[in-house]
Structure formats: C-alpha cells, structure tokens
Amino acid sequence: MRVPRWLRWTLYGLGAGVIAFLALITVAVLYIAPRVSSKADAPYVEATPHARSGDAAPILQLESHTCGLLSLSAAYGVYGLAVEDKNLRFRLGVDRTAHPFDSSSTGTLHPDLYRVLAQDKFDFVTIDPRAEDGTGRLADHLRGGDVALLLISRRENGRLHWVLADALSGDQVRIVDSLAAEPYMESAGSFVKGFVLSIIAIRPATAVREDAGAIHAEGIVEMNQVRRRLAEREG
C-alpha cells in the first residue's frame, strides 16, 4: 500500500521531534546534571563571614573569563574569608562551558553564583537595575556597609563583565574592577541605567538557606532577565 505524501511528512516530522526530544534528554542526563552536581558537591572549608572590615582591592584578571571569580574573591576578602580555602574557581565552574557545543560559554553564571553565596553563608538580594528604585536600593545597601556584585556591559566594547561595588560617596559609586589596577568612581544613576544588567547585593546571612532547587531556579530566572535587558538595550 502506498503511503500518502502528507502522512509520510507527518511521520518524518514526528520522528524529527522525537529525535530532538531524546537529544535534549541525553544532554541533560549526560552533561548538565553531572556538571551541576559536581560543582555543588565540591570540597571547601566552611567558615562564617565576618562583618565587613576595610575596602576591597582589585585582583587583576589575566584570563578572559574569570571576572566573576575575581569580583567574588574581592568581596570575600572584605568579609574575612580566606579565598584559597573556598575552592571558588571549581565551585563556580568558570572553566566549564555552560553549553556543550559553545566553547566560549565559560565564566560565572547566576545559578552557580547564587549557590556558592548560599553555601558560604551569605544573604543575596537581586535588584533590577531598570526598576525606578533600582539605583536607590543599591545606594542604600552600600550605605549600610555591604557590597554588591554587578554584571555590566562594558562601555569600551559592550562585553559582559562582573565588577564589585563596595562604597558610595555622594552620588558616586566605588567600583572594584579586575581589569583596572585601582578602584574608580562612577555616577551611580547614569552607571546603573547605562551599563548595569544585574545587581546582586550581598551581606553575611542571619540564617543559612538550604533550598538548593529554589536557589538554582532564582539564578536561572535572573540569567534570563539579563538576556532580556541586554536585548532591550541593543534593540
């Protein structure tokens, strides 16, 4: 019996869909799940962050994908944590690609950053830089004596880059940048509105979060929000 053309194409389409679905499942099982669990279970020395002491100092960046690692390391320094005990590079997964077929997808991603902050006994609050009160909330946090990690689009080339904001002087925010030998000042309002894509305000935690699944989901949500903000600015 001859199979009608429409039925052949329907079967081909169903077959392609099944193959694509199975491929996604295979990637999740063989690549994504082991990648997340290996980082989450990596060893590190447990220590409670102290109240902030002193200002942060830049740790100069020698590799293209380590800005998040170095910004977080600078933040840990002001809270009295020994960075060498924290195994941050492996726990953040900066050297491992986020996408199995994209060799450039290395660096610090929000889900990993949130997990590590929670494991190391930090509270973190995500602030939308586009919100009407975004700059004000960041300023209030810095005035309170704590620091914030900022994901920015660099004015020099538009590339994504993590920096640390650790102080406020008038309307000027102090930026600790792994690509600059010394901290520099930026106008808080224009910098946040013009270049900041994500604000993660951190402080020592009063209670340890153990809801790993929810923390990971929060990171995924913020990562998707960054994509939208970037698309809006480029559009």
Secondary structure as UniProt FT lines:
FT   HELIX           5..27
FT   HELIX           28..32
FT   HELIX           33..40
FT   TURN            64..65
FT   HELIX           67..78
FT   TURN            79..80
FT   HELIX           83..85
FT   TURN            86..87
FT   HELIX           88..92
FT   TURN            93..95
FT   TURN            100..101
FT   TURN            103..104
FT   HELIX           110..119
FT   TURN            120..121
FT   STRAND          122..127
FT   TURN            129..130
FT   TURN            132..133
FT   HELIX           134..143
FT   TURN            144..145
FT   STRAND          147..153
FT   TURN            155..157
FT   STRAND          160..169
FT   TURN            170..171
FT   STRAND          172..176
FT   TURN            178..179
FT   STRAND          184..187
FT   HELIX           188..195
FT   STRAND          196..204
FT   HELIX           212..234
//
